[in-house]
Every structure is written in C-alpha cells, then in structure tokens.
Amino acid sequence: MSRHIFVTGGVVSSLGKGLTSASIGMLLERRGLKVRMQKLDPYLNVDPGTMSPYQHGEVYVLDDGSETDLDLGHYERFTSGTLNRHSNYTTGQIYSSVIEKERRGEYLGRTVQVVPHITDEIKSCILSLATPDVDVVITELGGTVGDIEGLPFLEAIRQIPLDIGKENCMFIHLTLVPYLKAAREAKTKPTQHSVQQLREIGIQPDILIVRTERPIGREHTDKIALFCNVEKRAVIEEVDKEFSIYEVPVGLVEHGLDELICQKLHLTPGPLQMEDYRQLVHRIRNPRFEVTIAVVGKYIEHRDAYKSIYESLDHAGFATSTSVIVKRIEAEELERQGPEILLKGVDGILVPGGFGMRGIEGKIQAVQFARECEIPYFGICLGMQCAVIEFARNVLGLKDANSSEFSGDTQHPVICLLEGQKGVNRKGGTMRLGAQPCVIAEGTRTAAAYGLPEISERHRHRYEFNPEYRKEFTDAGMAIAGTSPDGTLVEIVELVRHPWFVAVQYHPEFKSKPHKPHALFKGFVEACLARHQLRAGVGISENSVSNS
Ligand code: GLN
C-alpha cells in the first residue's frame, strides 16, 4: 500500500515549499524507496503555459509536453523519477474535467457541487499516482493555508486518510518563524495561527518544518510543539542556506527528518545513502575557480523567470569546481547602453528563450558582441533564433533579416512559422512541445559535448530556422550541428570559427541535474573558464580545461 505525504504551507508564500518537498523526495529515494511527486496548484489557469513569467516565473516543460509549475523542476533535479501530466494539476484542470463529465451526463442528473464532485476529482488525481510499485506519493499543495481558492484541495486531502487509513498518510506543514530585530526575538505566533487554521479545517499536521533566517533553538521549537499539538521531535527548523539550495536535504537529515517520516508512516527502508551527495555539497561550498556569465533576457529582475537556466549553470559549475556568477542583463537596457558597457569583461554570454518583440534588438546586439569578440555564446530557443538573425544581418548581409514573429513583412524571414503552426489560434498547449529526437552532426562541438549521435530534448516554440536559407548559412560558417531525424528541422547551429558558439532550438536546461550537469551547459562553462583563465594570464589552454 503506497503511503501519502501532503505538504502544505502557511504564513507567507515563497517559503521554498517546492524545494523542501523535493528534498523529502530525495531523502526517501536515498533510503531505497520509490517516490512519486505531485504539485496541486489552486489557480484557475489550466496550466502556467499562458501565464506571464512576471506572475509565475518559468514554465517547466516535461517530456510529454506538459507545461507545468517550476516546482516540478526541483522535483526532477532532486529525485530520479520522470514526471508527466499527472504530476501537476490546477483548479482549472479539475473544474474543466468535472464540467466535461457533467456535459456528458456522467453525474446522472445530480446537482454537481464542490463537495463531493470537485473534491472527488482532486482525490482521484492524487490517488492515481499510488500504483503498486510506488512506496510514497508526495503531494505538494500550492498557495498558503487560508487562501479561499485552496479550500477544496485542503478538504480533499483531509478526506484521504478516512478513505485509505490514517496510518498511510502524513501531513507536513511548512511555516515561517520571523525574527523581529526590534524585539530581538523569533516569533512563533504566525505559525500557531497557521496551524490553527489547518486544524479548523480538520487537518492536524504531523510534522512542522519552520523556515527561519537564523537558528531559533529548542526553546522556540518546543513552544511551537505545545501550541500546535505536534510532538517536540516533529518540529524541525530549516534555516536559510548560506551557499546553495542543494544544502537543504543535508540540513533536513541533520534534524532526522527521513527517520521521522519513515517511523510515522511505518516504513522500514534501508539506511540513508548520502555520501556522494555530501561530497557534492562539499564541492559546491569550495569552488576553485570563478567565471562571470551574462544572461541577457527580458524578465531579468524576476529571479524565477529563468530558474532552470540559472540552476543548470550552477550544475556545470559544480562539475568544474567553478563558481558561476550570473550577471543578469535586461535586454532593453542593453539597447540603451550598448554591449561594450554592459558586457565588458564577462566570460560568457547566454540568451535564453522568450516570446515577443520587446528587447529583441538588445539580444541581437549581445549575440553580435559574443561573435565578434569571440566570447563563448550559448543560445537557447529564442537565443538560437537571435543568433540566426544576427548572422543573417551582419555576416550574410541580409539587412532586414528577422523572425516572422517580430516582422510580418521582412524580405528575409530567416526564422519562420513551423508548418504545423500555421492557422493555430488557441494559445494554451498549442506550441511544439515536449521531447523530440535530434540527430547530431559528427565533428561538431555539440557532438564532442554530448558524445552521442542522437539525443532527445524538450521543446517549447512555434517558430523555426527557415530551411530555404540553410546553404547560405553553412557556406558562410554557421554550421548545422543537429536536425530532426528526417533532416527537415534545424535544432542546433554552431559557428565554425569561434571558440564556443552553440545555439539550440530546444531547452537543455530542463534536463540538467546537480550531480549530472547537462553536456552543453558543461561545455559552455568550460569554455567560459578557459577564456577567463587565458585572460587572467594563467595560461591554461582551452583544450586542457575541456579535457580535465
Ligand atoms: N518565441 C519563439 C518561438 O515561439 C521562441 C520560443 C522560446 O524561446 N521558448 O518560436
């Protein structure tokens, strides 16, 4: 019988509930258990695919093409299981499905209500993950306890122990214990109130994880235990991590969280295998080198908008003992100030994915600067399209070259709409999405990085390299390093005469893990490091770095 862990959050949002849930998943896996992760989001959007990155941060794409919440990125980075469309449900999806059933007459004329029909639908989404091979299903509930829109979800998880047995379920609640400078004291009251709210609904948390800026000590955790009706040993503090989010699981082990969960759920798995992970954390804390990489994008001030890209750069840094400093540059600011000022001294330039016209010319200037100054360049999705436009304009001399996304009447649409995209009007879930195979050309930098003739990577775009221009590009030195297996779609381009200039139509950032960086991110960071060291006069050549 699979066990269920429900993770809720209280007091404030952005507590790192996704990270904590993913860490719990990691610890249980490292005790030999088979874990499934799931996120329930109480908003009405059917998926985050149509939401602004300002509102929602990055859209995380899965192999099956689902556009999901960015917490699923944490799940995939921390645990081994691949996720699919059942790993993320929103209120929008739940209601759509109930309304469809109602239209089909499946409720046989009964009045359709939040309780039991919406709650039953939620319960079936949760319980469907509990297949016989799964030991533990971890379901994280988005939002904060007390939000009106979260109520049907809380009601559904309240009912589940009654359906499948209390002993098979556990509630973990994450809260904040703020430190008030004026009073020089950590305050437990918001946590008490948040748990009170949960208990009013009928949920008694089994474990409380309290997020704090600085250690709060037993006195406070014991007080929380008493007022929240939780065992003393089940109040666990999770102090902000100094270096990296990847330290979170180690901190939770120190407080015995894995053992506590296993005891409470009557699980008797093997011992915790954390040695390699501890070594990784040691490497993260003690880098030997440093590089600065400019990320030129549109949603730069929003830390979560390019979440997986920042994580992937870090992973590549972990593998090369390099601390990657990201210089986040607003593309429109680059248009105003010019690349010489904003990109001076960086060791590498990355242009991430994006949509719409704003900032495009700044991104194209960044590409030009990288190409002409021989600075390592990594283009991702829109970053690849910008590289193609820049090359067309400044090397091929096609002055008004553009993507038909930005200019309907350009003479040279070097990036144009995918055949299957013409006539698509609906916005949600209609792009070229999910895992697609790609064949890599021999002798390219990409081939060297991957060491594989064929790969599979995740996509999320409508436009593509216009095949009519292929010959002109390759003749002038922009090689086509990867295509779809039938050879029709260009997936990867490279500059032949450049230290490291690779641009891909897909999103490699969704497949990088802390202990297994993505091949291209690793290749890129190695190239940035080589440039940094050459400039610093250490005299290490690019080859010696990539071979190390
Ligand atoms: N806007 C571009 C397209 O739709 C790029 C998309 C992206 O970068 N994810 O093709």
Residues whose N, C-alpha, C, O or C-beta is under 5 A from the ligand:
A	BS01	LIG	G353 G354 F355 G356 I380 C381 L382 R460 H461 R462 Y463
